[in-house]
Every structure is written in C-alpha cells, then in structure tokens.
Amino acid sequence: MSITVYTTEQCNQCTATKKALERKGIAFEAVHVERSDEEQLERLRGMGFMQFPVVIAGDLQWAGFRPDMINKIAA
C-alpha cells in the first residue's frame, strides 16, 4: 500500500504522525505543502480536508494526528 503524508512547516500533528509511522515501521512519502502552493491546497480542500497532516493510505484518508488510523494500517 502506498502511503502519502502531506505536511506543512511547524506542524506538531504532522511531526507526531510521521514519528508514529516510523515507529511502526510503516514506509511513507512525505510531501511538504507550502502555504503559497494554492493548487495543492485547493486539491486537498476539494477532498474535504481543512487541517494537516493529510494522510492518504490506499482507500483510507484522514487529517490530523490519528493513532487509531495509524494502528489500523499497521495491522
């Protein structure tokens, strides 16, 4: 399963998500989204996300630090 984590600068939830994925040994691609990247921001907003990180893991998608979802993909 391909996992992508969309992050921003100085985002505590982003850092916590990436660290939790690493601790579980889950490989992921981190994509840093600049505040000036309106196209990327609009794409994520169009998907219904209003906060970071945004995690896309196969059919699962969520925003924010979600240990429950991280555990679900680790199972």
N, C-alpha and C positions, 0 to 999 in steps of 0.2 A: 504494500500500500504506500502510495506517495503522500507525504505529509508536508504541507507548506505552512509556515508561521509568518504572518505579516506583522511587522513590528514598527515602532517609532522610537525616536530618541527619548531617553529618560523616562521610560515606561516601566514601572515596577512590576505590573502584571505581566508584561512581555518577558522581563528577565526571569520572573518566577516560573513562567510557562516553559521557557527554554531550558532552565535548570532542571525542572521536573522531568521533562522529556529525556534529557541527557542522563539523569539518574536512573531512569527506567531502561536506558539503552535503546531508545527509540530514535532512529535516524530521521532527520527533517531538514528541509531547506528553509533558511530564514531570509525573508525578503523585507528589506528596510524601506519603508514608505515615507518619503519626505512630505512635509506639510504643503510644499509647493507642487506636489505631483497630483494635480487636480483630476487627471484622467483615472489614476489608480484609486484615489479616494472616492470618486464618483462610482466607480465599478463596485467597490466594496459597499458603499451606501446603497447602491441599487440592489445588492444581495440582502439588504436589511441590517447590515452591521453599523453600529454607531460608536463602538469603542474598540480599543486594541488590547491585546493582540487578537487577530482573526486567525483561526486555525482551520485549515481545510485538510481533512484526513479521509480520503475516499468519499463515501457518501455522508460522512459526519462533518458538520461545520458548527463552529461556535466562536464566541467572542469572550474575552476576559480570561482570567486565570480560573480554570475549571479542573481541579484534581480528579473529580469524578469522571470526566470525559477522558482525561489522560489515562486513568486506570482502565477505562473501557477499551481503549485502543491497545493498551499493553497486554491485555488478556489474551 
